[in-house]
Amino acid sequence: MSPAKKRARSYDPVKTRAAVLAQFGHVREAVRGLSPEQLALPTRLGEWTVRDLIAHIGMALTAIPRALALPEPPKADAVLLDWPFATAANAAAIDAFTREITAGHPDPDAYLADIEQSLRALLAEHSGTRILRTSAGAMPLDDYLVTRTAELVVHTDDLNAAVPGLEVPYDRQALAAATRLLADALAVKAPGGSTEVRVPPYAVVQCVEGPRHTRGTPPNVVETDPLTWIRLATGRLSWKNALEEAKVRAGGERADIGGLLPLMS
């Protein structure tokens, strides 16, 4: 999609790789301490239990070696910002694969440990320019790793929500990349310059058709924190509830972006 290409921002590949490994490390550390009762708890993801959620987090990273095992496509035919809009079409297959992994890996800690070991080796071996075949199309490894920060941050939040008292930390770089990716996705979905969406300290984007803001304070402003933005963008939190709970501030006649959300599921 051409708007995605126009709005693509660059990400530091060294920081992105470190962020993926750091956030996955936080998840691994938390999973080690979970009891069988906690692993059986429900999550906000349909019928998935915490055990299923952990299987899916691992699956999000094993997507990298699965893609690397395939022949390299001749060229990229997708860009980073195509990815958020491609996830919903694969929901049924993702659910089935997640349940298959859950059944085949009764020890979540050992499962994640194996993934971390193989992932570190693969990232050391392969250049970020290596083209991968992904669910969104063919894209460079460095771009695909940015999408993995979003997967990890979103599902870390799901894990924290599911297990009372659990506080898995968020790697700052992973949270920043996930926030920026989903903010840029909004600007692709609703191109324009009438509304400014601020997610300090990580992202500011212009979106929504209408009179373009040029200088001074924009007439239409939406502002929220990174985790609230990620929950809105992925359907974990509704626009209505975010407003009622004062988790988002919106001012101006074009500041109601609820109809544009969620961006992905």
KEKE-3310 file (N, C-alpha, C; in steps of 0.2 Angstrom, whole numbers, plus 5000, padded with zeros to 4 digits):
npx = (5004:5003:5002:5008:5021:5025:5025:5034:5045:5062:5070:5082:5092:5100:5096:5083:5084:5090:5080:5070:5075:5077:5064:5058:5066:5061:5048:5051:5057:5047:5038:5044:5041:5028:5014:5005:4992:4991:4995:4984:4974:4961:4962:4961:4959:4949:4946:4958:4970:4982:4993:4991:4993:5006:5012:5008:5016:5029:5027:5026:5039:5046:5042:5051:5063:5056:5052:5065:5070:5064:5065:5073:5064:5064:5063:5058:5040:5032:5029:5034:5023:5012:5010:5002:4989:4987:4986:4973:4967:4973:4969:4961:4970:4981:4976:4973:4986:4992:4986:4990:5004:5003:4998:5009:5020:5022:5030:5032:5043:5054:5051:5051:5065:5072:5068:5074:5087:5089:5085:5094:5106:5102:5100:5112:5118:5112:5110:5101:5096:5091:5078:5062:5048:5033:5017:5012:5018:5033:5047:5061:5072:5075:5065:5054:5058:5054:5040:5040:5043:5031:5022:5027:5026:5012:5007:5014:5007:4994:4997:5001:4988:4981:4986:4984:4993:5005:5019:5026:5040:5042:5052:5061:5064:5058:5044:5044:5046:5034:5024:5026:5025:5012:5006:5010:5003:4990:4990:4992:4980:4971:4974:4980:4980:4973:4971:4981:4989:4996:5007:5016:5032:5035:5029:5022:5009:5001:4985:4969:4957:4955:4956:4972:4984:4996:5004:5008:4996:4988:4971:4964:4967:4973:4978:4988:4994:5008:5005:4991:4988:4992:4983:4971:4974:4974:4962:4960:4956:4941:4937:4927:4927:4940:4939:4930:4936:4946:4958:4963:4964:4955:4952:4943:4934:4937:4943:4938:4943:4938:4931:4940:4947:4948:4965:4972:4970)
npy = (4994:5011:5022:5017:5015:5029:5034:5026:5024:5024:5012:5008:4994:4987:4991:4986:4972:4970:4974:4965:4953:4957:4960:4947:4940:4945:4940:4926:4925:4928:4918:4907:4907:4904:4895:4879:4881:4895:4895:4889:4899:4910:4921:4937:4934:4927:4910:4906:4900:4905:4897:4894:4907:4909:4900:4905:4917:4912:4906:4918:4921:4910:4911:4917:4908:4899:4906:4909:4896:4894:4896:4910:4924:4933:4947:4960:4962:4969:4981:4987:4993:4987:4976:4977:4977:4965:4955:4951:4942:4930:4925:4913:4902:4905:4903:4889:4884:4889:4881:4869:4870:4872:4859:4851:4855:4854:4859:4875:4884:4877:4876:4890:4893:4885:4892:4904:4902:4896:4907:4918:4912:4912:4926:4931:4925:4929:4942:4958:4962:4951:4943:4939:4928:4932:4933:4945:4947:4948:4953:4963:4955:4964:4973:4964:4961:4972:4971:4960:4966:4972:4962:4955:4965:4968:4956:4953:4963:4957:4945:4951:4956:4944:4937:4939:4951:4949:4957:4959:4967:4980:4982:4997:5001:4991:4994:5007:5005:4997:5006:5016:5010:5006:5018:5024:5016:5020:5033:5028:5022:5032:5044:5061:5078:5084:5081:5078:5065:5061:5051:5052:5047:5043:5044:5055:5058:5064:5064:5059:5066:5083:5101:5106:5106:5118:5127:5132:5127:5112:5111:5099:5087:5072:5063:5051:5038:5026:5012:5012:5017:5006:4996:5002:5002:4988:4983:4979:4988:4999:5014:5022:5017:5021:5035:5037:5033:5042:5039:5044:5059:5070:5082:5093:5094:5084:5075:5063:5048:5035:5027:5023:5013:4996:4995:4983:4965)
npz = (5000:4995:5004:5016:5012:5010:5023:5031:5044:5050:5059:5072:5069:5077:5090:5089:5088:5101:5109:5106:5111:5124:5129:5127:5136:5148:5148:5149:5161:5170:5167:5172:5185:5187:5193:5191:5192:5189:5176:5171:5171:5164:5150:5142:5129:5121:5122:5126:5138:5150:5148:5134:5129:5132:5124:5112:5112:5111:5098:5090:5090:5085:5072:5065:5063:5056:5044:5039:5036:5024:5006:5000:4996:4980:4980:4991:4994:5002:5015:5031:5037:5031:5039:5052:5047:5041:5050:5055:5046:5047:5059:5062:5058:5066:5079:5079:5077:5088:5099:5095:5098:5112:5116:5112:5120:5135:5145:5148:5152:5147:5134:5130:5133:5124:5112:5114:5114:5101:5093:5096:5090:5077:5074:5075:5065:5053:5041:5042:5031:5024:5016:5021:5020:5025:5034:5030:5018:5008:5017:5023:5036:5046:5047:5050:5062:5070:5070:5078:5091:5093:5094:5106:5116:5116:5120:5132:5139:5139:5147:5159:5162:5164:5175:5191:5201:5194:5186:5173:5166:5154:5141:5137:5124:5116:5119:5114:5100:5097:5100:5091:5078:5078:5079:5068:5059:5061:5055:5042:5040:5041:5032:5032:5039:5049:5062:5077:5084:5099:5108:5120:5128:5114:5101:5089:5077:5062:5056:5048:5037:5032:5036:5036:5049:5052:5060:5078:5091:5087:5081:5083:5094:5101:5115:5124:5134:5131:5134:5135:5122:5114:5119:5114:5100:5097:5101:5114:5123:5123:5114:5120:5133:5136:5136:5146:5157:5158:5152:5140:5132:5122:5111:5100:5085:5076:5083:5088:5086:5088:5078:5070:5076:5083:5076:5073:5077)
capx = (5000:5008:5003:5013:5028:5027:5025:5038:5050:5067:5072:5089:5092:5104:5092:5077:5086:5091:5073:5066:5078:5076:5057:5057:5069:5057:5043:5054:5058:5040:5035:5047:5038:5020:5011:5000:4985:4991:4995:4977:4970:4959:4965:4956:4959:4944:4946:4965:4972:4989:4997:4990:4996:5014:5013:5008:5022:5034:5026:5028:5047:5048:5040:5058:5067:5052:5053:5072:5070:5061:5069:5073:5060:5068:5063:5052:5034:5028:5033:5033:5016:5007:5009:4996:4983:4987:4985:4966:4965:4976:4967:4959:4976:4985:4973:4974:4993:4994:4983:4994:5010:5002:4998:5015:5025:5019:5034:5032:5049:5059:5049:5054:5072:5074:5067:5079:5094:5090:5084:5101:5110:5100:5101:5120:5120:5108:5109:5095:5093:5088:5071:5058:5041:5029:5010:5010:5021:5040:5050:5068:5072:5076:5058:5050:5059:5050:5034:5040:5042:5024:5019:5029:5023:5005:5006:5016:5002:4989:5000:5000:4981:4978:4989:4984:5000:5011:5021:5032:5042:5042:5059:5059:5065:5052:5038:5044:5045:5028:5020:5027:5022:5004:5004:5010:4997:4984:4991:4991:4973:4967:4979:4977:4983:4969:4971:4987:4989:5002:5009:5023:5037:5037:5026:5017:5007:4996:4980:4962:4956:4952:4960:4979:4987:5002:5008:5004:4992:4983:4964:4961:4972:4972:4984:4987:5001:5010:5001:4984:4987:4993:4977:4966:4975:4973:4956:4960:4952:4937:4938:4922:4930:4946:4937:4926:4941:4951:4965:4964:4962:4953:4949:4942:4928:4940:4947:4935:4945:4935:4928:4946:4950:4956:4969:4973:4967)
capy = (5000:5016:5027:5014:5017:5036:5035:5022:5027:5020:5009:5006:4987:4985:4992:4982:4966:4970:4975:4958:4948:4959:4959:4940:4938:4947:4935:4920:4926:4928:4911:4902:4907:4903:4888:4876:4885:4901:4893:4887:4905:4912:4927:4941:4932:4921:4904:4905:4901:4908:4892:4895:4914:4908:4896:4910:4922:4908:4905:4924:4922:4904:4913:4919:4902:4895:4910:4908:4890:4894:4899:4918:4928:4937:4954:4962:4965:4972:4986:4986:4995:4982:4970:4978:4976:4958:4950:4948:4937:4924:4923:4906:4898:4907:4900:4882:4883:4890:4876:4863:4871:4871:4852:4848:4858:4854:4863:4882:4886:4873:4878:4897:4892:4883:4897:4910:4899:4896:4914:4921:4910:4914:4933:4932:4922:4932:4949:4961:4963:4944:4944:4933:4927:4933:4934:4951:4948:4947:4960:4961:4953:4970:4976:4959:4961:4977:4968:4956:4970:4974:4955:4954:4970:4967:4949:4954:4966:4952:4941:4955:4957:4938:4934:4944:4952:4948:4963:4958:4974:4982:4985:5003:5001:4987:4998:5013:5003:4995:5012:5020:5006:5006:5025:5025:5012:5024:5038:5025:5020:5038:5049:5068:5082:5088:5078:5076:5060:5061:5046:5053:5051:5040:5045:5060:5057:5068:5059:5061:5071:5090:5106:5104:5110:5121:5129:5133:5121:5110:5111:5093:5083:5066:5061:5046:5035:5021:5006:5014:5017:4999:4993:5004:5000:4981:4981:4977:4994:5003:5021:5024:5016:5025:5042:5037:5031:5047:5037:5047:5066:5071:5089:5096:5091:5078:5071:5057:5043:5028:5023:5020:5008:4995:4994:4976:4961)
capz = (5000:4994:5010:5021:5010:5011:5030:5034:5048:5051:5066:5073:5069:5083:5096:5088:5090:5108:5112:5105:5116:5131:5131:5127:5142:5153:5148:5151:5168:5173:5166:5176:5192:5186:5195:5186:5193:5186:5169:5169:5171:5158:5147:5138:5122:5119:5126:5128:5145:5151:5145:5127:5128:5132:5118:5106:5112:5108:5091:5087:5088:5080:5065:5062:5060:5050:5038:5037:5033:5017:5001:5001:4990:4975:4982:4996:4990:5007:5019:5038:5039:5029:5044:5056:5043:5039:5056:5056:5041:5049:5066:5063:5058:5072:5085:5078:5078:5096:5102:5093:5102:5119:5117:5111:5124:5142:5150:5145:5153:5143:5127:5129:5133:5117:5107:5115:5112:5093:5091:5097:5085:5070:5073:5074:5058:5047:5040:5043:5024:5022:5014:5023:5018:5031:5033:5027:5012:5009:5019:5026:5043:5051:5047:5053:5070:5073:5071:5084:5097:5094:5097:5113:5120:5116:5123:5139:5143:5140:5152:5165:5164:5166:5181:5197:5204:5189:5183:5168:5164:5147:5138:5134:5116:5113:5120:5109:5093:5096:5100:5084:5073:5078:5078:5060:5056:5061:5050:5035:5039:5040:5030:5033:5044:5053:5069:5079:5090:5103:5113:5123:5124:5109:5095:5087:5070:5060:5053:5047:5032:5034:5036:5039:5054:5050:5066:5084:5094:5082:5083:5085:5098:5105:5119:5129:5136:5127:5135:5133:5115:5112:5120:5109:5093:5097:5103:5121:5127:5118:5114:5124:5140:5138:5138:5152:5162:5158:5150:5134:5131:5115:5110:5093:5081:5072:5088:5089:5082:5090:5073:5066:5081:5083:5070:5072:5083)
cpx = (5004:5008:5008:5020:5030:5028:5030:5044:5056:5068:5079:5089:5095:5099:5086:5079:5087:5085:5069:5069:5077:5069:5055:5060:5065:5051:5045:5055:5052:5037:5038:5044:5031:5019:5007:4994:4985:4992:4988:4972:4967:4962:4959:4956:4955:4945:4953:4966:4979:4994:4997:4994:5003:5016:5013:5014:5028:5033:5027:5035:5049:5046:5046:5061:5062:5052:5060:5073:5068:5066:5068:5069:5065:5069:5057:5046:5030:5032:5031:5026:5011:5005:5003:4990:4982:4985:4978:4964:4968:4974:4965:4965:4981:4982:4974:4982:4995:4992:4988:5001:5009:5002:5005:5021:5022:5023:5035:5039:5054:5057:5052:5062:5075:5074:5072:5085:5095:5089:5091:5106:5108:5101:5108:5122:5118:5108:5102:5092:5090:5081:5067:5051:5037:5021:5008:5014:5029:5043:5057:5067:5072:5069:5053:5051:5055:5043:5034:5040:5035:5020:5021:5026:5016:5003:5009:5010:4996:4991:4999:4993:4978:4980:4989:4991:5006:5012:5027:5033:5042:5049:5057:5059:5059:5045:5038:5043:5037:5023:5020:5024:5015:5002:5004:5005:4991:4984:4990:4983:4969:4971:4976:4981:4979:4969:4978:4986:4996:5002:5015:5025:5039:5035:5021:5015:5001:4991:4973:4962:4953:4957:4967:4982:4994:5007:5004:5001:4987:4976:4961:4967:4970:4979:4983:4994:5002:5005:4993:4983:4988:4986:4971:4967:4974:4967:4955:4956:4948:4939:4933:4925:4936:4944:4934:4931:4947:4958:4967:4961:4961:4949:4949:4937:4931:4944:4944:4938:4943:4933:4934:4949:4946:4959:4971:4970:4972)
cpy = (5006:5021:5024:5016:5024:5037:5031:5026:5022:5018:5007:4998:4984:4985:4988:4975:4965:4970:4968:4953:4950:4958:4951:4937:4940:4942:4929:4920:4925:4921:4906:4902:4906:4896:4885:4879:4892:4900:4891:4893:4907:4919:4931:4939:4926:4916:4902:4905:4904:4904:4893:4902:4913:4905:4901:4915:4918:4908:4912:4924:4916:4906:4915:4913:4899:4899:4909:4901:4889:4897:4907:4920:4932:4944:4955:4965:4968:4976:4984:4988:4992:4977:4971:4976:4969:4953:4947:4942:4930:4922:4916:4901:4899:4903:4892:4880:4884:4884:4869:4864:4869:4863:4849:4850:4859:4858:4870:4885:4883:4875:4885:4897:4890:4888:4902:4908:4899:4903:4918:4919:4912:4922:4935:4929:4926:4939:4952:4962:4956:4945:4938:4934:4927:4933:4940:4952:4947:4954:4958:4959:4959:4973:4971:4959:4967:4975:4963:4960:4971:4967:4954:4959:4969:4961:4949:4958:4961:4947:4944:4955:4950:4935:4939:4945:4951:4955:4962:4965:4974:4985:4992:5004:4997:4991:5004:5010:5000:5001:5015:5016:5006:5014:5027:5022:5016:5030:5035:5024:5026:5044:5056:5071:5086:5087:5076:5071:5060:5055:5047:5048:5048:5042:5051:5059:5062:5063:5063:5067:5078:5095:5105:5109:5112:5123:5131:5126:5119:5110:5105:5088:5077:5064:5056:5043:5029:5014:5007:5014:5010:4995:4995:5002:4992:4979:4979:4982:4998:5010:5024:5023:5020:5032:5042:5036:5037:5044:5040:5054:5067:5078:5091:5091:5084:5074:5064:5051:5035:5024:5020:5014:5002:4994:4987:4972:4955)
cpz = (5000:5000:5015:5019:5011:5019:5034:5038:5048:5058:5066:5073:5075:5089:5095:5090:5098:5111:5111:5110:5123:5133:5131:5134:5148:5154:5151:5158:5172:5172:5170:5183:5192:5189:5190:5187:5189:5178:5166:5169:5164:5156:5144:5131:5121:5124:5128:5135:5145:5147:5137:5125:5128:5126:5112:5106:5109:5101:5087:5085:5084:5073:5061:5059:5055:5044:5035:5034:5026:5012:5001:4995:4986:4977:4987:4992:4996:5011:5026:5040:5036:5034:5048:5053:5041:5044:5056:5052:5043:5056:5067:5063:5064:5078:5085:5080:5085:5100:5101:5097:5109:5120:5117:5116:5131:5147:5147:5146:5148:5135:5125:5129:5127:5112:5108:5113:5104:5090:5091:5092:5078:5069:5072:5068:5052:5047:5040:5036:5021:5021:5017:5020:5024:5029:5030:5020:5013:5011:5022:5034:5048:5052:5051:5060:5073:5074:5077:5091:5098:5097:5104:5118:5121:5121:5130:5142:5144:5146:5159:5167:5166:5172:5186:5200:5200:5186:5179:5166:5157:5145:5135:5127:5113:5113:5115:5102:5092:5096:5093:5078:5073:5077:5071:5056:5056:5056:5043:5034:5038:5038:5031:5038:5048:5061:5071:5085:5093:5108:5116:5128:5118:5102:5094:5079:5069:5056:5052:5042:5035:5034:5040:5044:5052:5056:5072:5086:5089:5085:5086:5088:5101:5108:5124:5130:5132:5128:5133:5125:5112:5113:5115:5102:5092:5099:5110:5125:5121:5119:5119:5131:5141:5139:5144:5158:5162:5156:5143:5134:5124:5115:5102:5090:5077:5077:5090:5084:5083:5084:5069:5070:5081:5076:5068:5078:5084)
residu = (MET:SER:PRO:ALA:LYS:LYS:ARG:ALA:ARG:SER:TYR:ASP:PRO:VAL:LYS:THR:ARG:ALA:ALA:VAL:LEU:ALA:GLN:PHE:GLY:HIS:VAL:ARG:GLU:ALA:VAL:ARG:GLY:LEU:SER:PRO:GLU:GLN:LEU:ALA:LEU:PRO:THR:ARG:LEU:GLY:GLU:TRP:THR:VAL:ARG:ASP:LEU:ILE:ALA:HIS:ILE:GLY:MET:ALA:LEU:THR:ALA:ILE:PRO:ARG:ALA:LEU:ALA:LEU:PRO:GLU:PRO:PRO:LYS:ALA:ASP:ALA:VAL:LEU:LEU:ASP:TRP:PRO:PHE:ALA:THR:ALA:ALA:ASN:ALA:ALA:ALA:ILE:ASP:ALA:PHE:THR:ARG:GLU:ILE:THR:ALA:GLY:HIS:PRO:ASP:PRO:ASP:ALA:TYR:LEU:ALA:ASP:ILE:GLU:GLN:SER:LEU:ARG:ALA:LEU:LEU:ALA:GLU:HIS:SER:GLY:THR:ARG:ILE:LEU:ARG:THR:SER:ALA:GLY:ALA:MET:PRO:LEU:ASP:ASP:TYR:LEU:VAL:THR:ARG:THR:ALA:GLU:LEU:VAL:VAL:HIS:THR:ASP:ASP:LEU:ASN:ALA:ALA:VAL:PRO:GLY:LEU:GLU:VAL:PRO:TYR:ASP:ARG:GLN:ALA:LEU:ALA:ALA:ALA:THR:ARG:LEU:LEU:ALA:ASP:ALA:LEU:ALA:VAL:LYS:ALA:PRO:GLY:GLY:SER:THR:GLU:VAL:ARG:VAL:PRO:PRO:TYR:ALA:VAL:VAL:GLN:CYS:VAL:GLU:GLY:PRO:ARG:HIS:THR:ARG:GLY:THR:PRO:PRO:ASN:VAL:VAL:GLU:THR:ASP:PRO:LEU:THR:TRP:ILE:ARG:LEU:ALA:THR:GLY:ARG:LEU:SER:TRP:LYS:ASN:ALA:LEU:GLU:GLU:ALA:LYS:VAL:ARG:ALA:GLY:GLY:GLU:ARG:ALA:ASP:ILE:GLY:GLY:LEU:LEU:PRO:LEU:MET:SER)
# end
